[in-house]
């Protein structure tokens, strides 16, 4: 304990800068062992300052105050208590802070004194003394123990940790959120530095854990304990997948709302699957439960939507009154709606019957059925066409087949399949041509602002559990409307010219249906006061059992037309005014994991638009042909302003390059899919990985390759190649960028070399923008930093000067451009 006392005496002489956000504080070994800390590294998080001030404010302004710091197990609640101790000691030399663990009481004085006493021997009257500034309790409050006048307990969600004291004292709860990716990376860097001071197996274990941390984060999110306390042999994809599946099997979703609200029957829920995410603007006092990661969320959705429909209904009904479960409710309901739409259990278009021409306005207890002609896509009431059944049939109306008839579809019939797109919706739809209507289109990256999926010819679908408010973003809505119109003008309207409206359809659980009204559009911090001509808003109640019912949402606002070419005039035309409520776009999320889950169930389209090149070449309509070629070229990052023949030639080149690679990658990806691995997709949504793109770019811009190799180029590039293979996974975007260039050498002229350096740098810049959004994403890339360290310190250990620090996107772009340019061009300068 002498070392701990010396450490504390040195702490109180520090200044406030010492505990600033981002600081790394090493705790003495005695503190770690006696306090049962996982690590001796204390990383000061950004949220600590605001959380400390909130808690202190509560403690000092109330008599006999008790605060409870809640949050995920392993998120760092105990670490925050040490921050609390250190900050109080530095800021207040007169302070006395008692820190109570399962066995010990630590008495920290701002004067620099420290003593550690067995808990059973520490006097009760001292704990009750008003001289004690704060009483901090780690993990649990015991019924036979005294509580200080200003107490803070850091305890996991299990209610047994605090229920005894709540009987005698009012408790104020605060929530410590999980770590974001940036801070998690900084913590790992601190652990890695600490490993350099260790020896033997301890150092190796820490390094192995840091190396596996990206995988842990992908499964469990920002909870450090899942890295630090895990056995090294268990840090594998297979183990995490098995662990999550066990947790899923042990969690009773239909009881989730009750369990989380009352904290009873905790054995029925695996806390690892969920995060306590603090609700913005609530001062750490309110939270929402969310799944801990996209991987877990999609495994859960797959598990529920295939085999546990009753549980979905029970969960949606039970959790409806509680706002903290809205994120979970929204995710589960969205996946259920997608599943229903794929099986064609949800059909909606214009809200009137083409036989009786009537529009229905159902009440909450009257369900109106609809059926759609599979040929002309018009909608009818089943009673109007003498059909008794719905959804078990594929219907063709009299105008298409002479007489109404129903064709029985087997339960395993094809239905719709998902087609994911990345980038521009219009390019994706036009490139697919008339076949686009066969798919449900879903963005590979999305937020909750506009739509979840597209059903051609005219529907933007949005699943939401909001009871009253889900304002769509104006700009994105108009862009999507124009994408649907562009597709219809080329491939649909000639046979169906009677309706050019776009439907913005909100799919709702029945408990939200009645109160959900027409939604105003939002632009920045403003909301519209008028409706948009050509966009019809509808709402569809989607019960977990029974038939959906639809209603067009009426409004009394003026309807105006917008000039799509003048977006600067939209707000004025719609009479937008400043909103009194806070309007924030939700964070964008990737749907790669979701795509993988649906892919394993054969619900995702595997076709490539490049397979249709011969069909496109034979299109007689010159306008349609050029539009499809231009859309394809834009999707594959190929020039789209060339002649039709030139675009066909470029696309055929890309297909030739990728054909063998595609077959090999498809087989490998299916194998990986079984273990839960994912393929990061860049470019078109169903074919191209970065490897194909970069290989195509290399051949287009470096056209003259030769088998002549120079020893100097090998000597220079070999360490780069070795480090790339050793440190980067085969799915890492930098690996996919560089490997094609390591395989070939070029011989263009010196002048062309200089011109192509500029072109190559622009390409690398565009590519890097996809995967690295800011400088922090470069600094926090564990694999990327390990790769660069090996290049600079191992591969070229003889060259100590001139290496970039690899801390910014600019550093990364310059390094990658040089690596690509050297084997292809530098050799031509002698």
N, C-alpha and C positions, 0 to 999 in steps of 0.2 A: 504493500500500500504506500510505501515511501515514494515510489515512482509516480503514483496517481496524485499524491499530495504535492509533489514538485511540479507536476504538469498543471494542476489547478492554480498553484501560486503564480505560474507564468501566464496563465490565461487571463487573470483579472487585470493584468497590466496592459492588455492589448487595447486597440481602438476599435471603433465600430466597423472600419474597413475589413477587419479580420473575419467578421461573420457575414460579409456581403454575399449576395447571390453569386453562385459559381465557385465560392471558396471551398477548398478541400481541407478538412481538419482531421488530423490523426488522433485517435483516442488511445490512451495507454492500455496495455494488454490487461491490466487489472480491471479497468472499466468494462472491457469487452467480456471478460470471463464472468465476473460477478454479476453484471447486468444482463447476461444472456443475449448479448448483441450478436448478430450474424457476422458483422464485419467491423474492423477497427477504423474504417474509412467513413467519415461523416461528410457528405456532400450537401452543401447549402443550396436548396432548391429556390427557384424564383418565388414560389408561393409562400415560403416560410415567413417572410417579412409581414405580409398582409395578414396571414393567419395568426401570427404572434400578437399583432396589434389588436385584432378582433377579440382574441381570447382574453388578453390582459384587460382590455376595456370592460369586458363582462365581469371579470373577477374583482376589479378594484371598485366598481360602481355598485356592487350588490353586497349585502350582508350575508355571510355564510353561503357563498356562491360555489357551485360545483359545475364544472364544464366537462363534457365527455368528448374526446377526440375519437371519432369513428372513422371507418374506412376499411379497405381490403386488408386482409392479413398479409403481412409482408410488404406493404406499401411504404413503410418507414415511419410509423407512428412513434415507435421508441426512439428512432433517430431524431425526430422532432423534439422530443423531451430533452435530449442532450443539447440541441440547439437552444431550447428555451432556457436551460441552465446556464449555458455559456453566455448567451446574450444578456440575461439578467445580471450575472456576475460582473460583466464588463460595464454595463450601463449604470448599475446601482451598487456602489461599494458598501452600502449599509445593508444589503439584502441578505436574507437567510432563505435558502431554498432546500427543502427536504425532498429527496428522490427515493421513493419506496419501491422495491422490487419484491419478488416472492420471499426472499430470505433476509435482505439487508435494508437498512435505512442509511442513505448518504446525506450528510449535512454539509452543504456548500455555503460558505460565507463569502460575501463580496470583498471582505478584507484579505482573502487569499487562503483562509484556513479550510481544511477538509478533514472530516472524520467519518469512518464507516463503522456502523454498529449493527449487530444482529437485531433483526426486527423485534424479536420478543423482549429484548432488553432496552429498547429505546423508550424513554418516558412518555406516557400519554399526555402529561400536562404540557410538555414542550410542543407536541404536535398541535394542541389546542391553543397555544400561546399566540396572542396577536402580534408578537414579534416576528413570527414566521411569515415571510413575504408570500411564498407559494408552497403548496404541498402537491408534489407530482407523484402520481401512482401509475406504475407500469403494469398493464395487462388486466388486473382485476381488483375490485373492492371487496374485501371480506367482511362478513357481518359483525365479527367481533373486533374490528379494528376502528380506531378513531379517525376522523376526517378533519383536516385543517380548515381554517376559516375561508381560505381561498384555495380551492383544490382543483386539479386537472387530472383526469384519468384517461389514459390512452388504452383503449380496449377494442378488441375485434367485434364484429357484429353480433356475436352471441349475447343474448340478453342477460344470461346468468352473470356476466361480468359486472353489471351495474344495477341489477334489479333490486338488490337489498338496500342500497343507499337511497334509491329513488323513493322508497317508502317514507323516508324521513327528510329528504331534501330535494328541492326543485333542481332539475338538471337541464343544462343548456348544451345542445349537441352541435358539434362542428364536424365537417367532413374533409379529410385529407385526400385529394384526388390522386389517381394513378399518374405515373410519370409520362410525359410526352416523349416522342422519339429523340428529340434533340438533347434533352437533359439526360435521358437514359444513356445515350452515347458518351456524354461527358463523364458520367459515373463509371462506365466501362473503362474509359481511358484512365481514370484515377485508379481503378483496380489493377489495370495493366501496369501502371507505374509502380504500384505497391508490390506487384509480383517480382519486379526487378530487384527488390530488396530482400526477397525470400530466397530460400535454397531448396534443393531437392524436390520431392513430390509435391510439397505445398505450392511451390512456384509453378510447377507444371500444371497442377490442377486448376489454378486460377487462370492461367493462360488458355487452357482448354475451355473453361467456362466462358471466358470473354469471347473466344472464337465462336462459340455456339450461341451467344446471346441474341443474335439476329433471329435465329430460329425460335428461341424461347419467346422473344417479343412477338413474333408472328403468331404464336399460339396463345399466349397468355397476356399480351400487352405489357404495360409498364409497371410490373410488380417485381422489384429486384430480387426478392427472396426466391423466386422460381429459378433464378440463375445461381445465386450464391449457395443456397442450401441443397441444391440438387446433386446427386451423385453424377460424376462425370460420365459413367457408362450409360446413364439414362438420358443424356442430352442428345436424343435422336428423334427423327421424325416419327419412326415407328412407335417409340415409347409414348410420345405426346399424343399421337392419334389414339392409341389404346387407352391412355389415361382419360382423355376427353370423352371417349365413348362410354367408359365406365361411369363418369360423372353424369352424362346424359341419361343413362339408364337409371341412375339413382335420384334424379331430380324429377319431382312430380309437378309438371307445368300447371296442371289444373289447380293445384294448391299454392302456386307461387305467390299470388297476391297476398293471401292470408299469411303465408309463412314469413314473407318479407315485412309485412305490416306489423305482425305481432312478435316476430323473431322466435316463434315457438316451432317445435318439431324441426329443428335445424338439420336433423339427419335426413330430411326429405329434400334438401337442396345442397348442391355442391357449390360453395362460395367461389371457388376458383373460376367458375364459368362467367361470373358477373363482375362488373365494375361499379363502384360508387363514383359517378361523375358529377361534380358540383355544378349546379344550375347557375349560369352567369348572372351576376348582379344580386346574388342572395347572400354574399358575405360568408361563404362556406357553410351556410345553415340549411340549404336545401340541396337535394340531389336527384339524379335520375339513375335508375338501374339500366345498364346496357350490357350486352355481351362483351366479354373481355377481348375478343378479336373477331375479325372477319371470318377466319377459319372456323372458329367455334360457332359463330352465328349461323353460318351456312350448313354446317353439319347438323345443328339443331333443327334448322328449318327443314332440311332433307328428312331428318328423323321423324319430325312431326307431321309434315304434309303428306307423307306417304302412308303412315300407319296409325296416326293418332288424331284423326279429325275431331273426335269428341273432346279431346283435351284442348284443342285450339278454341272451340266454342266456350268451354268452361273458363279458360284463361281470359279470353276477351271479355266475357261477362263479369268475371270476378274482379278484374283489374281496372275496369272502366272508371270507377270513382276516384282513382288515385293518380294524380298527375305525374308522380315520380316514375310510374311504369309506362308512360306514353311512348318512350323510345322502344321498349321491348314490344309493346302492343303493336306499334307501327311496323316493326320489322316482321313479326309473325304474320300480321294481316296482309302485308304486301306479298310475302311469299305464298300465302294461301290464294290470293287473288291471281297471281301469275299462274299458279298451278291450275286454277279453275279456267282461266282464259286459254291456256294451252290445250286443255281438253275440251274447249269450246262449250264450257258450261256457262260462260258469261258472253252474251252477245248484245251489242247495243249499237245503234246508228241513229238516224233521224227518229225522233220520238213520235212517229205517227205510222199507222198501218196503211199500207199501199192498197188494201182492199176496201176498208171502210173510211180511210182518210181521217180517222179520229185520233186525237192526242189524249192520253190517259193521265190523270192526276191522282195516283193512288194514295190512300190514307195509310197510316202505319199498319193497319190490320187487314188491308186488302192488297193482295199481290196480283200484278198484271203480268201475264206471260207473253213472251215474244218468240218468234222463230224467224230465221233468216233463210232466204233462198240462196243456195250455195253457188248458183250461176250468176244471177244479176245482183245479188247481195241486198235486195230489198227486204224490208221487215214486214211481218204480218202477225196479227193475233192468231194463235192456233185455232180459236173458235171460228174465225172468219174464213178459214180454209179447210174446215172440217177435220182438223187433227186433234186427237185426244191426248197425245203424248208429246213430250218436249224433251229435247237434248239427247234422247236415245236415237234420234233420227237425223239424217241429212236430208234436207227438204229442197225440192225443186218446184218452183211455182208454175202456174198454168201458162203464163206468158213465155216461159222458157221451154216447157216440155209438152204443151198442149193440154195435159190434165195434171192436176196435183198428184204427186206420188211421194211416198216416203221410202228411202233406201236405208235398210238396217245397217248400222255401223257397228262393227265388233268393238268390245270394250278396249281392245288393244289397237284400235285403228290409228291411223297416222295423226289426225288432228293437226294442230299448228306445231311448229318447232321454233325455238328461239334463234334469233340471229343478232349477235352483238356487233355493235359498230363503235369505232373510235374516231373522233373528229366530226366532220360535217355530216349531218343526217341526210341532206339533199344528195350529196355525192354517193352515200351508201345506197340510197333508194334507187337513184337513177342508174347506178352501175349494175344493180341487180335486175333492172328492166322489168318486164311484165311479171316475172316470177316473184317480185318483191311482195306481192299480196299473199303469198303462201306462208309468210313468216310473221311472228311477233318480234318487233324490233326493239332492242333494249340497249341503252348506252353502256359502254364498258366502264366509263367513269361518269358518275352522276351525283347530283345533290337532290334535295327534296323540293326544289323550287318550281318546277314546271310539270314534268311528266315522268312516269316510270317506264312506260312502254308505248309503242305505236302499233295500232292495228289499221292496216290499210282497208279501204281507201281514204278514210278521213278522221280517224279517232286518235286523240292523244289521251292516254289513260294515266290517271294518278290515283294510287291507292293511299288512303289516309284514314287515320282514326280520329282526326280533329272533329270536335263537335260543332264548331261554328266557323272557324277561320283557317284558311289555307290559301293565302294570296299567291297567285302565280306571278313570276317575274315577267314583266312586259316584253323586254327585248328577246328573251329566249322563246317566249310564246309566239311572237310574230315570226321569228326565224323558223320555228317548227311548222307553223302554218304555211309559210312559203315553200318549205320542203315538200309538204304533202301536195300543195297545189302544183308544184313543178312536176311531181311524179304523175299526178292525175292528167295533166295536160299532155304528157307524152304517151301514157300507156293505158289511160282509163276513160277519159271524158268523151272520146269519140263514140263509145258505145253506151255511155250513161251521162248524157249532158244535162240532166234535169236538176242536179244538186251539186253545188260547188262549195258548200259550207264545210267548215272544220269543226269537229266536235271536241270540246275539252271536257272529258268525263271524269268525275270524281267517284271512285269506288269506295263505299263506306260500309262499316258494320251497321246493322239495323239500329243500334242505340244512338248512333250519330246522325241517322238519316233525316229525322223530322226537323231538327234545328239547323241543319246545314243549308245555307242560302247562297244566292249568287255571289261569286267572289270578285272583288275589285282587284285590278292589276296593280302591281307595285313596281316602281322605278326609283332606285336609290332609296331615299327616305320619304318618297311621296307615294300616294295612292290615287288611282283614277276615280273620277266621278262620272264617267260615261262608259258605255259598252263598245266593243269593237265589232264593226260590221263584218260578217263572214265567220265569226266564231260563236258557236252555240254551246253554252254550258249546260251539262246534264249531270245528274247524280244517280247513282245506281246503288241500291241496297243489296249487299252480298251476304246473306245469312250463311252460316256454316252448314245448315241443313235447309232444304227447301229451295225455291226458285228465286233468282234475282228479280228485282223490279226497278223500272227506270222512270225518271221524270225530268223533263226539261225545266231548268230553274228560271223562273220569271224574274223580271226586274222592271222598274219604272224609270230607268235612266235613258237619256238620249243615246242613240246609236250613231257612231261616226265611222267614216272610212279613214284609213291611215295610208299615207304614201310610204311604201316600203323602202323607197330610195332616199327618204329624208327622215332618218330616225331622230334628228334633232327637233323635229316638229311634233313628235308623238305626245309628249307630256302636255303641251299646250292644247293639242287637239282633244285630248281625253280629260282636260280640266284637272290635272293632277294637283293635289295639295299636300302640304307637309302632314305626315302622319303623327298622331299623338302617341302611338306606341312604338316600341323599339323594333325595327325591321332589320334582321340580320340573316344573311344567307347561311344555311347550314354548311358545314364543311363538306368538300367533295370527297367521295369515297370510291374505291375501286371495286368492281364486281368480278374480278378475275376468279376469286374463290367460288363465287356463286356459279359462274360459268363452268368451272370444273365439276361442281356437283351435278349440274344439269347435263353436262357432257357425259358423265359416267352413266346417266340414265337414258342416253341417246335422245335427248330432247334439244340438242343444239345442232344447227346446220353445219355440216362439214365441207360443203362445196366451196369452190373458189371461183370468183368471177373470171379468173384467167382461163378456166376450163371452157368458157363461152366465147373465146376469141373468134373461132371459126363462125359461130352463129352471128356474132356482131359484124364480122366482115361481110356477111351476106345480107345484112339489113338493107332494104331498098330505100327506106326513108332516110335521106341524107342528114336531116336535122336530128333525128333520133339516134342515128349512128354516131354522129359527132358528140352529142351530149353524153352518151354512154362512155365513149372513149375518153373524153375529157375528165369525167368523174373518176374513172378507173385510174387515170394518170395522176390525178391529184391525190387519190388515196395512197398510191404507191410512191409518192414523192418523185414522180417523173414529169418532165416538161409537158404541159397541157396546152401549149399554144402552137404546136407543130401541125403538120398536115395529118390527115387521117392515116395515111400509109406509114408515116414516120411514127405515129403513136402506136399503131399496130405492131410495127417492128420492135419498138422498145419494150412493149408489153410481152411480145413473144420471146424476146431475149430473157426477160425476167422469169417467164415460165420455164424456159429451158434451164436456167440456172437453178431454179428452186425445185424442179420436179423430183430429182433423186433425193435431194436434201429433205424435201417435204415428206416423202414416203418414210425415210429413216426417222425423221423427227416425230411424225405421227405415231409410229410404233413405239418410240421411246416415251412420248408424252402419255400414251395410253398406259404404259407400264408404270410411269411415274404417278399417274392419276390414282392408281390403286393404293399408293402409299401416302397420298395427300400432297405430293409435290405439285408446284404450279409452274407454268411457263409464262414468263412476262411477255406480253404481246405488244408489239409496236408496229403500227401500220394497219393494214386491213384486218378486220375482226376475225377472219376464219382461215387465213393462210399464213401470212408473213410474220416471221420473227425477225428480230434485228439482224441476225446472221444473214438471212436472205437479202435484206435491204442493203446491208453494207457490202455484201459480195456483188450485188448488182451495181451499186454505186462505184465500186472499185473498177469493175470492168468497163463501165460507161465513161468514166473520167480518166482512167488509166488504160487506154486501149491496147497498148503494145507490150505484151508480157513475153518474157523469154526465159529459157532454162539456163541462161548464163548467170552464174552467181559469183560474186566477188568475196574474197576472204575478208576484206575489211568490213563489208556490210554484215557478214555473219558474226564477226567478232563484236561489232557494236550492238547488233540486235538480239543476239542469243540470250543475254541476261534478261532482256525485256520479255522475250518469249517464255523463258523458264518461269519467271515470276508470275506471268499471266496464267500459266497452267497450274502453278503451285498454289497461288493465293486466291484466284477467282473461280467461282463455280462456273460450270459450262453454260448456265443460264444468266449469269451476270451481264448486264448491258455492255460493260467495257470489254469483257471477254468476246462477246458477239461482234463488237465493233472492230477489234484488232486482229482476231485470228485470220480472217481472209487476207489481210495485208501481210501477215507473216508468211503466207504460203506462196506468194508470187513476188517476182522482181520485174521492174519496168525499164524501158529504154526510149522514152520520148526525148525530144530535143530540149536543150537547156532553156530556151524561151518558153516552151510549153510547161516545163517544170515550174518556172516562176509563176506563170498564170494559174496553174493548177494548185499551187500552194494556197492561193487566196480562195479558190473554189473549195478546196479540201477543208480549210478552216471554217468556211461558212457552213459546210455540211456537218462538221463536228459540232459547231455551235448549235445548229438546229437539233441535232441528235441529243446533245447534252441537256437541252432545255426540256426534253421529254422526261428525263429521269432525275435531274437535279434541279430543284426549283429555286434554290438559293445557296449561298456559301455554306451555311450550316449543314446542309445535306451532304456536301463534300467532306467537311470536317468530321461528320458523324458516321460516315460510311466505314464500318469496321473492316470489311474486306478490301475496300479501296485503299485505305490507309496502310494496311498490312502489305498490300501489293506494292505501293510506292516505297515503303520503307525497305522492302527487299531489293527493289531496283537500285535505290540510292546507296544503301549501306552494305548490301551483300553482293549483288550482281556486278556492280561497278564500284567496289570498295576502294579501288585505286584512284577514283575521281571524287575527291571530297568537296570540291568547290563547284558552285554554279547550279546546284540543284534547287529547284523551286520548293517551297514549303508545303505545297499541295493543301492550301487552306481555303481556296476560293474556286469558284467556277472558272474564272479566268485562268488560274493556274492549271486546272484540269484540261481546259480546251487547248491551251498552248502546248502542253505535254503530249496530248493525244495527236494533235496536228503534226507535231514533229515526228512522233513514232510512225505515223502513216507515211510521211513524206520521205523519211530517210531511206527505207528499203526500195521505194519506188523511183525516187528522183535524185537524191543527193549523190548517188553513184555517178551521175552524168556530169558532175562538175570536177571530175578528176580526182 
